């Protein structure tokens, strides 16, 4: 939330970071954390639900977790992006987009909380 108004972490957060002191774009991109470093529950932005909140992903009614242990990076996405499932880039060897925002592995030393923007 910003103040008391709920926001969509996918649509309302800018892709390019804006300096709050100058209200000008910076050369940096915003990162929305879905899964904190050293955790294993698999959270995702709910792209098909109003508000696009973050929730634990499920498959066939079972909540998903990483089976091989905790991840060693913060995982999330770039806001206002989308991987088109109909587009095949010639360098991607037949791979298509997954109909979600662009994935990011943030490898800094800090643990970023779910829903935090960096």
C-alpha positions as CSV (number, residue, x, y, z in Angstrom):
1,X,0.0,0.0,0.0
2,X,1.0,3.6,-0.6
3,X,-0.6,5.5,2.3
4,X,-4.0,3.7,2.5
5,X,-4.5,3.0,-1.2
6,X,-3.7,-0.5,-2.4
7,X,-1.4,-0.7,-5.4
8,X,-0.6,-3.3,-8.0
9,X,3.1,-4.3,-7.7
10,X,2.9,-5.3,-11.4
11,X,1.1,-2.2,-12.9
12,X,1.5,0.7,-10.4
13,X,5.2,0.4,-9.7
14,X,7.4,2.1,-12.4
15,X,10.0,0.0,-14.2
16,X,12.5,2.8,-14.0
17,X,13.4,3.9,-10.4
18,X,12.4,7.6,-9.8
19,X,14.5,9.5,-7.2
20,X,12.0,10.7,-4.6
21,X,14.2,13.8,-3.8
22,X,14.2,15.1,-7.4
23,X,11.2,13.2,-8.9
24,X,13.4,12.4,-11.8
25,X,14.2,9.0,-13.4
26,X,17.4,7.3,-12.4
27,X,19.5,4.8,-14.5
28,X,18.2,2.0,-12.2
29,X,15.3,-0.4,-12.6
30,X,12.9,-1.3,-9.8
31,X,12.8,-4.9,-8.6
32,X,9.7,-6.4,-6.9
33,X,10.7,-9.3,-4.6
34,X,8.5,-12.3,-4.6
35,X,10.7,-14.9,-2.9
36,X,13.3,-13.7,-0.2
37,X,16.8,-15.2,-0.2
38,X,17.2,-18.2,2.1
39,X,13.6,-19.2,1.9
40,X,11.8,-21.9,-0.1
41,X,8.0,-21.1,-0.3
42,X,7.3,-20.1,-4.0
43,X,5.4,-16.8,-4.1
44,X,4.3,-15.0,-7.3
45,X,2.5,-11.9,-8.3
46,X,-1.1,-13.1,-9.1
47,X,-1.2,-11.8,-12.6
48,X,-4.7,-13.1,-13.2
49,X,-6.3,-11.5,-10.2
50,X,-7.5,-8.0,-9.5
51,X,-4.8,-6.0,-7.6
52,X,-2.0,-8.4,-8.6
53,X,-1.1,-9.2,-5.0
54,X,1.6,-11.7,-4.1
55,X,0.5,-15.1,-3.0
56,X,2.0,-18.6,-2.6
57,X,1.9,-20.4,-5.9
58,X,0.0,-23.7,-6.1
59,X,-0.1,-26.6,-8.5
60,X,-3.1,-29.0,-8.5
61,X,-4.3,-27.5,-5.2
62,X,-0.9,-28.0,-3.4
63,X,1.1,-25.0,-2.2
64,X,4.5,-25.0,-4.0
65,X,8.0,-24.9,-2.4
66,X,11.5,-25.3,-3.7
67,X,12.2,-29.0,-3.1
68,X,16.0,-28.8,-3.1
69,X,16.2,-26.4,-0.2
70,X,16.4,-22.6,0.3
71,X,17.3,-20.4,-2.6
72,X,20.5,-18.3,-2.3
73,X,19.2,-15.1,-4.0
74,X,16.2,-12.9,-3.9
75,X,13.8,-13.8,-6.7
76,X,11.2,-11.5,-8.2
77,X,10.3,-9.5,-11.3
78,X,10.6,-6.3,-13.1
79,X,7.3,-4.3,-12.8
80,X,5.4,-3.3,-16.0
81,X,7.0,-6.0,-18.1
82,X,5.5,-9.1,-19.6
83,X,6.9,-12.2,-21.4
84,X,4.8,-12.8,-24.5
85,X,4.0,-16.6,-24.8
86,X,3.4,-16.2,-28.6
87,X,6.9,-14.7,-29.3
88,X,9.9,-16.9,-30.0
89,X,13.2,-15.0,-30.2
90,X,15.5,-16.5,-32.8
91,X,18.3,-16.8,-30.2
92,X,16.1,-18.5,-27.6
93,X,16.1,-22.0,-29.3
94,X,12.3,-22.3,-29.5
95,X,11.6,-21.0,-25.9
96,X,8.6,-18.7,-25.4
97,X,7.6,-16.2,-22.8
98,X,5.7,-17.6,-19.7
99,X,2.9,-14.9,-19.7
100,X,4.3,-13.3,-16.5
101,X,6.5,-10.3,-15.7
102,X,10.2,-10.7,-16.6
103,X,12.0,-12.8,-13.9
104,X,14.9,-11.5,-11.9
105,X,17.5,-13.1,-9.6
106,X,18.8,-10.3,-7.3
107,X,22.2,-11.4,-5.9
108,X,22.9,-8.7,-3.3
109,X,23.8,-9.5,0.2
110,X,20.6,-8.3,1.8
111,X,17.5,-10.4,2.3
112,X,14.7,-8.6,0.6
113,X,11.2,-9.2,2.0
114,X,8.3,-10.4,-0.1
115,X,6.6,-7.4,-1.7
116,X,9.5,-5.1,-1.1
117,X,10.7,-2.9,-4.0
118,X,14.4,-2.3,-4.5
